Amino acid sequence: MTMEQSFLIEGGNSLHGSVRCSGAKNSILPLVAAAIAVRDVVSFQNVPDISDLQSLLTLIQAMGVKLVSFSNGELVLDTRGPIETRVENTNGYSLRGTQTLVGALLGREHRAMLPSLGGCSIGARPIDLHIKGLRAMGTQFEWKDGYLVGQAKALKACDVYLDFPSVGATENLLLAAALAEGTTRVFNAAQEPEVYDLISFLNKAGARIVPVFPFGFRIEGVAQLHGASHRIIGDRIEASTLMIATAITQGEATITGIDARHIWSIVAKLRETGAVVEVKGDDAVVVKGIPGYRSTDIRTLTFPGYPTDAQPQMTTYLTLAHGNSVVVESIFENRFGAILELERMGARIKVAEETAIIEGVESLNSATVQAKDLRGGAALVLAGLAAHGTTTVKSIHHIDRGYEALDGKLSQLGAHVTRVNQPEV
């Protein structure tokens, strides 16, 4: 009999206290890829122990990277030895974080072979933008036996305009251009904090990358990068999840380890509903939920707009707001995957293409629900916290992909969340 892990959540307990969020999932994955481009010993601090990272570490070790150590939030990698340019997905896992290996391998070895990319089932993640920019730098691409094969005699600097400010495409271009000949300029580039975190590390390793107004970067290629140490930023999506969890349970909690500049859209939207949010110093926010909070509208956008990764959590929060709310998902077309499960708990939501119209209800009821993706799974946990009775959230391996001990952090704030093994149905 196959077993799977689930969360049992006893609803109705307000969150109180203080908790520190982990380092950013969306920073550490491209940073690990960047370590390959460095060709030296690198160390990262504030690293989250999440399953996506463990999968990526397994993959790069098979490529020849030496895992020196990973303990107490510090990861040390040695990439001085030979590196295999063919990435093998022998474990069969789906991992979007592999995409930045393309730029890192092209920068280092001028060759990369990757299988089809993965991640959550939340919509298309076309790699066309990555290919377009790297091709302009002299890379030839072809699909061969299920692999994307890219190779270049030499990477040449150029000007690249991205049709959409894709985070992954921006990161791939930064990694490749850092080791290209000449000066590359990328326009309409992603401005997410995780992109700047990658740039911070690369510059410490000897790269020469500066912002170009507006929404661009100038990268002066260097012959070689060197080892560096870097502390990654706090995870703004985990912080947002904990903030919304506090508000939906009408609690009062302090979330530390996060730069408030990275979560202003969350702060603004919670305040619009009547929740009290106070920024404390450089790395903390205090959230106080209220009964009878108001509805509001959100539209997901690239940074600094409202993040798509925090949309399912806010959608859950708005199911209990007074009045009707409208949520427009403009980034991923399948990001309403948790709504059917929320409706089973008593939510009233109508979906038409990229728009969800939410009619607030007085309460949610407990149920057995299934996480279908990372952020949708987190949203169901929040629903369980606010519901009457005990909710079971199944398939929590999706949640473990991007949250380090979410159950432990919520329990630290007074939630009753238990991780259990149950037969897989």
N, C-alpha and C positions, 0 to 999 in steps of 0.2 A: 504494500500500500504506500503510495506516494504522499508525503506530508508537505504542507506549506505553512508558512507563518502568517498569523493574523493579529490584528489589534482588537482587544476587547476594551471598549470605552464606556465608562459609566458617566452618563451626561449629568448636567445640572450643577457642576462645581465651578465656581468662579476662579480664575487664575490670579494669583497674588505672589509677589516676591520679585526676585531678580534672576536673570539668566543671561549667559553670554552666548552669542551666536558663533558658529564655527567659521573657518575660512571659506572663501567662495568656491563652490563647485565649478562655476564657469570661468574661474581664473586658473585653478590648478591643472585642469586638463590641457589647455594650450601651453601652460608653463612647462609641463612635462615634455611636450613636443619640442618646445624651445630648447630644452636641455640637450636634445640630440643635435641641434644646430650649433651648440656651443663647443662641443668636442672637448670637454674638460669635466672637472668635478664641480657640481652645483649643489646648493642646499636651499630648501624652502622651509619657512616656518609658518605656523598657523594653518597647517594642512589638515583638511577634514578627512576622516577615515570613512569613506563612502565606497559603495560597491563599484561604482563607475571608475573610480580611481584604481581600485584593486584590479579590475579587469584590464585597464590600460597598462598598469605596471606589469602584469603577467605578459601582455602582448609585447611590450618593448624589451623585456628581458629575453624573450625568444628572439628578438632582433639583435641582441648582443649588448644591450645596456646593462650595466652592473648596478643592482640595488644595494647600496652600501648599508643603509639603515632607514627605517621608518618607525619612529617611536615618539611618543609625547608631542605629536603634532609637527615633528621635524622630519623631512624627507631629504635624503642625500643620494644623489645619483652620480655615477661615473660613466661618461660617454666617450672616453678617450680611445677605446678599442674599436675594432672593425664593426660596422653596423650593416646589417642586412637591409637592403632597400625594398625587399618584398615583404609586405605586411600580411601575415597569415592569421586568419580568424579561426583558429582551431577549436575554440570553446563554443562557437556558435552564438556568441552574444552579440547584441545590437548596441553599438556604441558610437554616438555622434562625435565624441571627442577625438576619434581617429582622424578626422578631416584635416586638422592642422599638421598632421604628420607629412602631408603633401608638401607644404611650403618648407618645413624643416629639412626634409630629405632632399628636396631639390636644391636648397641653399647649401647643404653640406656635400651631397654626393652627385648632384645634377641628375638624379634618377629617383623615381618613386613608383611603387606598384601597390595599390590598395584595392581591397574588395569593396563591394557596395557599402555605402555608409548607413548607419542606423541611428538609434535613439528612440524616443517615444513615438507612438502612432498618433501624432497630432497634426499631420498634414505634410505636404511636400517640403523637402529641404533641398532644392535644386543646387547642384554643384556648378551649374553653368557660369555663375559669376566668378567662382574661383578659377575655373579653366580659362575664362576670357582674359582675366588679368595676367595669369601666369603665362598664357600663350603669348601675350604682348611682350613679355620679357624674354621670349625665345624658346619656350618649352613646347615640344610637340606632344600631343596627347592622342591616345587611342584606347578603345575598349577591347580587351583581349582575354578570352576565356573567363569572363566575369570579373576581370580586374581593370581598373583605370591605370594605364601605364603612361607616365610622363617622363620625358628625358630632354636634356638640353646640353649642347656642347659648352655653353656658357650662358649665365643669366645676365641680360643686358638691362640697364636702367631705361625707364620710359615713364610717360605720364599715363595713368590709369584712371578712368572715370567709372565708378560703380553705378549701375542703373538702380540699385537698391542698396542702402547702407548695411549690407550683411556683415554680421560680426565675424562669422567664420571666414568669409572671403577677405575681409580686412586683415585678420590675423595671419592668414596664409600669405598674403602679399607682404606684410611686414617682415615675416620670417624669411621669405625668399629674398626680398630687396635688401635686407640687412647684410647679405653676403654677395650681392650682385655687383657688377662693375658699373660705377657711375652713380648718379643721383636720381632716384625714383620719386615721383609725386603721385599720391593717391587722393583722388577727390571724391566727395560724397561718401566718405568713409564712416564706418560705425564709430559712435562716440561713447559707447558703454564704458562704465568704470573698469570692467574686466579687460577691455582693450588697452586702456591706459596702464593697468597693472602689468600687462605683458610688456608694454613699451618701457616701463620703469625697470623691469628686470633686464630686458635686452640692452638698455643703455648702461646699466651696471656692468654688463658683460662685454662692453666695448662698442656696442652699436651706436649709430648717430641718427637718432630719430627725433624730429621736432614737429609740433603741430603747425598747420598752415591754415589761416583763417580764410573762409569758413569751412569747417567740417573736412579737413584734409590733413595729410601728413607728408613731410619730406624726409626721405630716407637716403642718407649718403652711405653707400655700400663700403664695407671694410673687408680686408682680406681674411680675417679670422676673428672669432670671438674668444673670450676667456672665461674662466670660472667666476662665479659670483654667488652671493647669498642674498636672499630676498624673503621678506615677510609678506604674505599675500593679504589682500583686503578681506574684510568681513563679508559674509554672504548676504547680500541685500534681499534675496528672495526668502531665505530662511528668516531673516529679521522681519520681513513683511508678513510672513506666515505667523510668526509668534505675536506680532502686533495685532493682526486680525483675530487670532485666537483669543487674545486678552479682551478685545472689544466685544466679540460675539458672546463671551461668557459674562460680560458686564463686570470684569475684574479690573485690577490695577496692578501693572507690572512694569518693571524696568528691563529693557533689552539693551545689553552692552555689546561692545565689539563691532559696532557698525557706524560708518560715517553717514551722518544725517543727510549730507548732500546727495547721497546715492538713493535715498528713499523719499524724496520730497513729494513725489506724486502719491505715494501711499499716505504720507502725513496729511496732505491736502484733502484727499478723498475721505479719510476717516473723520477729519474735522468737519467736512461738509455734512456728515451724518449726525453730528453732535458729539462724537467722541472727543475726549480731551487728550491732546498729544503735545507733550512738552519735550523739547530738545535739551539735553543736559550735556554741556561741554562738547568735546570733539567726537565722542564715541558712544553716546547713549541716548535713548529716547524713553520717555515714560508715557504709557498709554493707560487711559482710564475709560472703560466702557460705561454706557448709560442705558437704562431701560427706555424702551420706546424710541429708539433712534430712527432718524429720517432716512428716506431713500435718496439715491443719487444716481448719476449716469457716469459711465466710464467708456473710453475708447482706447484700445491698446495701440501703442505707438513705439517706435524706436526711442532710445534714451535721448532726452530726459523725460519723454512721455511715459504714460502708465505702462509698466512691463507686462507682456503677455504671460510671463511665468508666474505672475501674481494675480492673474485674472480669475482662475477657478476659485481661489480662496475668497476673493472679494465677491464673486457671484454667490458663494455660499452665505457670506455675511449678509448680503442684500436680501436673501430669502426671508429674513426675519425683520426687515425694515418696515416702517410704516409708509405705505404708499407704493407706487410702481417705480421700478428702476429699469434703465435700458443699458445693456452691455453690448458694445460693438467690438468684435474680435477681428482686427484688421491685419494680423500677422500670420496666424496659422488657421487654416480653414476647419480643422477638426478638433478645436480646443474646447468644445462643449461636451466632451465625452463623459463627464461626471454628472451631467444634468439628469439623465435617466435615473441614475442612482439617487440623486437628490429628490426627484419626484416620488420615488418609492418611500422617502422619509417624510413626505407631505408638502414638499415645495411646489409652488405653482409657477412654472416657467414655460413660455412659448418661444420656440426657436424658428427663425426664418433666415436661412443662409447664414450670414455672419453676425446676425443680431439676436440677442436673447432679451425678451421682455419678462421681467420678474415682478409678480404680484406678491407683495409681502404677506406672510401668514403669521399667526400668533405664536405658533410653536412648531417644532419638528419632532417626529416620532422616531424611536429607535428602529433599526432594521439591520439585516445582514446585507452588506453592499460589497462591491468588488472594485478595487483600484485597477484602472486600465492604463494609467500613465502616471508619471512622477507627480506633477502638480495637481492633477485631478485627484490622485490618491490623498494628497495632503488636504485638499478641500473636503474630502469625505471625513477625514479625521476631525476637522473643525466642526462639521455638521454633527458628528457624534458627541463632541464636547458640549454642544448646545442643546441636544435632543433630550427628550424624556426617556429614561430607561437605558438599557445597555445595547450599544451598537457594535456590530462586528464588521471590521474592515478587512477583507480578504486580499490576497495577492500583494502584500506589503513590500515584496521585493522591489516593486516599482518605486516605492517611497525611499527605500534604503539606497537606491541609486544616487540620490542627491541630497539626502538629509542624514547628518550624523546623529544617531541616537535621538530622533525626534520624540520618541516615547519618553526617553529619560529627561529631556528638557521640559516637556510638558508636565511630567510628574514632579519635577523640581518646583514647578509653579503651583502645584496642588491638584493637577488633573489626576483622574484615576484611569490610567492607560496601562494595560497589561499585554505583553507580547506572548502569544501562545502558539503551539504547534497543533495543526488540525489536518485531518485527511483532505487531500485535494480532490475536488469533485469535478 
